[in-house]
Amino acid sequence: MRKIKSFFIVLLAGCTLSAQELSIASPDGNTIVTLTVNDGRPGYSVRHHSAVFLRSSPLGMQTNLGDFTQAMAMETTGELLNIDETYELSSIKKSKVHYRAHERTVRFTQGGRPAFDVQFRVSNNDIAFRYQLLPWNNNLACRVLSEATGFSLPEGTSTFLSPQSKAMVGFARTMPSYEMPYRLDDAMGKNGSENNGYTFPALFKVGKAGWVLVSETGVDSRYCGSRLMGQSGGLYTIGYPMPDENNGNGTAEPGLALPGYTPWRTLTLGATLQPIVETTIVFDVVKPLYGASRDYAGTKGSWSWIMKMDGGTRYDVQKEYIDFSAAMGYETVLVDALWDTQIGKEKIAELARYGAGKGVGLYLWYNSNGYWNDAPQGPRGIMDNTIARRAEMAWMRSIGVKGIKVDFFGGDKQATMQLYEDILVDANEYGIAVVFHGCTLPRGWERMYPNFVSAEAVLASENLHFNQHHCDREAWNATIHPFIRNTVGSMDFGGSALNKFYNAHNTPGRGSKRITSEVFALATAVLFQSSVQHFALAPGNLTDAPSWAIDFMKQVPATWDDVQLIDGYPGKYVILARRKGDTWYIAGINAQQETLKTTISLPMLSAGTPLTMYHDDAQLNGAVKTTRLPKKQHIQIEIPQNGGVVLVNDRR
Ligand code: CA
């Protein structure tokens, strides 16, 4: 980090009481944040390539120590800093990240006394900012009652949002768990379902100017997770959890020791969706909170539950899935709910030994509760209690368990953020990787907690089993996630099914029917990123699925070195490229009725590069062929509705 003198500040001379203004420009000068105080109210606005992306948007907060949304003045303390950092991120999006930003911290005072600082970091396509609340009247602790913090989108903006669920509803009163269907290309001026706002990340199309993604990161035990509340006039403000979450236990408002930081709120801006799909901002501004006790990322596995449900959590079935994972070259098997009663700890230890002999480790499912829901599945009452949890994890380590999947969390209150953190910290001590399910959005956790490997927080593959409607909508949903949910965090979707039918033996006519193609399934293994994957494959697929599909699923990576968006639109289609070493995987899917016929440009590969192409015909019959990248590095592709395409450059 070095200080630079070439920042530009405008203090409107003679107007310091009624109006103050200060601008921070990105390294390329094209993104400009302007901080203002108008009649004592702090705010900011954002321009990108001269277009207004955020109009004057409020800053400040009310705490139990004071109202810091009005009667404020801006002090231009703090120098402009040039942030230029590189770091490694093995678990998501890009293995090596180069982060550049201009940073400036601005102090806001009330009655001449410092109240809070706002730290802004402005990159070419990203903005991150957070508050540091300062001691007030010798008080060193506060409750933050509400934030004025908002995002005022220009008129004509359309929204791509997932509503927040009402609390204590759904299966066993387990919601919210970030599983509400998206509403695409919607008008502003709404506030979700039953006025409960929206979950992060939130995507907006700002007229013809481009796109902006709003999210937050760096949320840990020192704050709550927030949501976005729709107001009138295009304004969306930070909202805290609903009081009913966690069965009404725990405060909705966060408590903060002073001085203390809020989470970072982030904006990613672009004329196209490319910067949004490729952003690493939620990882750039956070730091690892502890060291990894082992290398966690990058494993693939299978799980019986997605096809066989609770009844399949039996010793013989899990043994069969260990054999299946071994046959696939996968490292893990996820033993889902009810293993405590249907298998038992002694037999789990036997399975762990059996798996170890085949190079396959176990992930064990746990219920998080707890006093916050009625979910009856066991094991219960372990992960919510430090003493029981640590004793259990010591047992897990003794039998070589690789990871846990903890399900059914109670919401976004600070108390729940504390629980997520406590589980992660303890698990790292015992060398255990952690997947969260029925949970919140991970907010920078891949970098903050090195043994955090994935989270659900999406309408995931289980719904394909539960209901034909979700199978019918599978492609539509799948074209959304690479642009929104998966841009800011690992996504434990548990998909890529090759069964035609979601039932134990792939029996025709029973359960919901997959209407997407095999190539679509392969494509989602590339499109949906999670550094630990448990695919919805079944042992029968070794013989009932095409061999090229099984071979692909054997070799597809779980972690990647780079990502590039090629083309797409949420709800219509997506084509993106991920790189592992020297190998590019270009994956596309199409949800539109019309077959997508397009020419894509692959400048990352040289002309003449041999390519393996997985493709569908109009009836969704998949096939694989080899071809070469034409001279101009353009290649024509066709993707029918519910179909896919995958191109892989030949590594030989
Ligand atoms: Ca779920």
Boltz pocket constraint, residues with backbone or C-beta under 6 A from the ligand:
constraints:
  - pocket:
      binder: B
      contacts: [[A, 177], [A, 179], [A, 437], [A, 438], [A, 456], [A, 458], [A, 460], [A, 462]]
      max_distance: 6.0
